[in-house]
């Protein structure tokens, strides 16, 4: 059996095991439910324009210009009755005076208020609140998926070492095939889950017509996010496998994987806290451990030049190739040391006899 055939066999076994894993299926369904709810609930709550009863005809133009639904009535008594019955949210009578049931209707008051004209030189093409939510969603998706699937790779390696199944496996297939199969399977699952979430997000925004400007900005951001995510995950996957191989028991995994967890955690917080700093975010969009989050955010915000994603992707690919070699060496050097936890230095000096 060739190394490629053996790796494909391992990948198939890992995929079948994961697709039968209730925890994996539950997490995927949970992500989908949260995503669908976050798109559907705002659309459901959007019940149309605010309804206003009006007796003061001079206010009609201002209210309609503000996007409110105006219902003209004969007198103040009729307007008050509509408010009490809940048929309208407010009424505007002579004065003009605004009538409401319990709370002052901000939209109506703003429509009737005189404000100086405002000219925005760099106005976002979508709701400003989404400029905060979308970058947060991109960073969270990248961070959570990388951490969850990375830990699963490490746990799988430790389980095989702890039960000594790995000794049987490496006697039949090369250790690199075992590593390659695991990384390929987890990368495929992580990509499939992320791509499914991205597709549902795009479809949901399109169907609900949540914000046309948002859709135009979201398409290229998601399009670039997927290749950045795959390369970023591959970059860390072999390191996760190596940290799993350093541990002899599941209890050792917390200490052996601490550095990798920090490598995932620190860039995540750096992107979140520095996303409003253009210079810092530009640096983070080229730094390999943060570029899968930072570059799609810059593309969404319209701050990245056309050539920048390609350059950042090349840097990420080169770093991924380097860390693949490092992770593979650590994995091979510690895989068969099942009696005790292996140090990084020992694993680096030791090469597996089965390669």
N, C-alpha and C positions, 0 to 999 in steps of 0.2 A: 504494500500500500504506500502510495506516495504521501509526502507531507501535506500536500493540498487536499488529497482525498481524506486523509485522517482529520484535518482541520474541519473539513466540511461535515464529516461524521460527528465530530464533537459539537459543532454549531447546531446541527439538527437535533442532537440530544438536548442541548441547552434550551433551544426554542420550544421543543415539546414539553419540557419540564416547566418552563415559565408560563406557557399558555394554559397549563393545567393548574397553575399556582393561584389559589383563591386570593391571596394578598395582592398579587400583581393585577388580577382582573378587577378587584375591588378598587385599587388605586386608580386604574384607568377610567373606570366608570365614574368614580368620584370627581376626577378632573373634568370629565365631560359634563357632568351635572352642574358643577360650579361654573364652568364656562357658559353653558347654555343659559343658566339662571342669570348670570351677569349681563347677558345680552337681552334676554327676554323680559326681565323684570322692568328695566327702564322703559322698554317699548310698551309694556302693558300699563305702566303708570302714566305714560304720555296719553292723556285722554282728550287731547285736542286743545284748542285755544280757550282761554278763560272767558266765560260768558258774563256780560255786563248789561244791566238794564239802564237806559238813558232817557231822561226827560229833557236834559240840557242839550239841545241840538248842536250848540257851538262846540261841544266836546267830542262829537261823533268822529270827526276826521282824525283827531289826535289818537283816539282809542283804536280806530281801525288801522292806522299807520303802525301802531305798536303790535299789531297782530291779534288783537282781542276781538271776540265775537260780540257785536253790539246788537241789542234788542231794544228798540225804541218803544216807550210806553207813554200813556197819556198824562199821568200825574205822579206826584211823590208817593201817594198812598199805594198805587199799583206797583211802583218800583219796590217799596218796602215789603210788600206782600210776596213778591217774587224772591226777594232775598230770604225772607223767613221760611218760605216753602222749599228753599234749596234749588230752585230752578236757575238762579244766577248766583255768582259768587259775590257780586257787589252791584251797587247802583250809583249813578251819577245824576244828581238833581241840580236845580238852579243854584248858582253861587260861584263856581260849581262846588258842590259838597259831595263827598264820597260816603256812601252808606254801606256798612258791612255788618255781619252778624256778631262775630267775636273778635277777629283779628283784622288789623289794617291790611287791605290787599295791596301788597307792594307793587305788583305789575300795573295796577290801575293808577296808583299814586305817581309812579314813575312816568307813566304815559302822559299825565296831565301836568307834570312838573316841567319847568323851563330849565334846560341845561345847555351849556355851551357846546358847540359842535366839536367832536373829537376826531382827529385824523391819525390813524395808525399806519406808520411807515412799514412795519413788518408784521402785519396781522396774520395769525395762524389761519389756515383754511378750514379749521374745524373748531369745535367747542374747546375753549382753553382748559377745561377740566380734564379732557382726554389727553392733553399734553403731559399730564402727570400720571394718569392711569396706565396708558399704553407702555411707556418706558418701564414702569414698575412691573407690569405683567410680563414683559419680555425678560427682564432680569430675574424675576421670581421663577419663571418657567425654566430658564437655563440653569439656575442654581439648584432648584429642587430636583429636577430630572437628573442632573449630573451627580448630585449627592446620593440620591436613592439608588440609581442603577450602579454607581461606582461602589457603594457599600455592598450591594448584592453580589458584584463580582468578587470582592474581597471575602465575603462570607462564604461564597461557594468554594473558593480555593481553600479556606481554612477548614471547611467541613470535609473536603476530600482528604486533607492532610490528617485531620483528627481521627477519621475513620480508617485511615491508611489505604483508602481506595486508590489514592494517587500512585502508590507503589505498583499496583496492578496495571493502572493506566499507562504509566511511562515505560512499563516493560513491553507494552504492545505498540504504542505509538510514540513519536518524538514529543518531547516536552514543548517544543515550539508549536507543534500542531495542536496540542492541548490548549496552550495559551491563545493561539490564533483563533481557534474555534470559539472559545469563551468570549473574547473581545468582539469577534464578528457578530455573534448572536446577540450580545447585549447592545452593541451599536445599532443593529437592525431594529431591535425592539424599542430602543430609546428614540430612534429616528421615526419609526412608525407612529409611536404615541405622540410625539411632538408634531409631526406632519398632520396627523388627524385633528389635533387641537387647533392648529393653524388653519386648516381647511374649514373647520366648523366656525371659527371666528370670522373668516372672510364671508362664508355663506350667511352667517347670522347677521352681520353688519349690512350685507346686500339686501337680504329679505326684509329686515325690519326698517331699512332705509334710515338707520340711526343717524348717519351724518355722511353726506356724499363726499365732503372734503376729507373726512377720516378715511374712507375707503381708498381714495387716490393716494394718500400717504402711507396706508397700511400695506398695500400690495408689494411695493418694492422692498419695504422693511422686512416683511415675512419671507419674500423670495430670497433675500440675502441671509436671513437668519438661519435658514435650514442648512446650507452648506457650512456656515460658520459653526453651527452647533455640532454637526457631524464631525468635522475636523477637531473641534475642541474636545468632544467626548472621546474620540480615538486617542487624542493626545494624553488624556488622563486615564483612560481605561487600563492600559498596560501598567501604569504606575499603581493603580488600585490593585491589580492582580499581584504585583510585586509586594505591596504592603501586606496583602493577605497571605502570601507565601512566607513572609517573615514571621508570622504568628504560628504558634503550634496549637493553640486553642482559641475558641471564640473569645475568651476573656482577655486574650492578648491583643485583640484587634484594635481596641481603643487606643492603646499606646503606639502601635505600629502605624496606624492610619492617621494619627493626629496631624502630622505635617501636611498630608494631602488634603485633609479637611480644611486646614487653614488656607491652602492654596486656592480652594474653591470659595471659601467664606470671605476672605479679605477683598478680592476683586469685586465680589458682589456688593459689599457695603461701599467700596470705593466708587463704583458706578452710581449707586443710589445717591450718595451724599454729594458727589461732584458733577452730577448730570447738568447742572446749571452753569458750570464753569467750562467755557468752550475750550480753553487750552488744555485743561486737565482731561476732559472727555476725549479730546483728540488724541492725547498720549495713550489713554486707556484703550482707544479703539485700535491701536497698533500693538499694545502689550498682549502677548499671546493668551495669558490666562484670563484677561478681561475683554478681549476683542469680540468673542461671540455674543457678549451682551452690549458692549459700548458701540460697536460699529452699526448694528441694526437700529439702535436708538438714534444715532446721528443721521442715518438715512431717513428715518421717520421724521426727524425734526427738520430735514432738508439742509443740514449743515455739511454733508460730506460731498466732496467733488466726485465726478464720475469715475476717476481712476483709483480713488482711495480704497474702496472695498477690495479691488483686485490686489493692490499692494499688501493690504493687511492680511488677505487670504494666503498670499505667498509666505509671509512671515509666519503665520500660524501653521502652514503645512510643513515648513522647515523645522519648526520647533516640535511639531508632532512626530516627525521622523526621528529627531534626536531623542526625544523622551521614550519613543517606542523601543529604541535600542537599549536605553538605560533600564526601563522597566523589564524588558525581556531578560537582561543579564541578572537583575535582582531576583526575578522569578526563577530562573534556572539554577541560580546559586543557592537558593534556600528551599526549593520545593521538596526535596527528599530529606530535609532535616526536620523530622517529625517529633523528636524527643523534647526539644526545648525551643524557646524563642530565639530567632537568628538575628544578629545585629546587621546593620546595613553594610558595614565594612567587611564582615565575614562573607556575606552573600556576594559582595562585589568581587572579592578575591577568588571565590569558589565558583567553578562552572559545573553545571550538571553533567554527569557522565553520560546521560542519555539526552542527546540533542537532535 
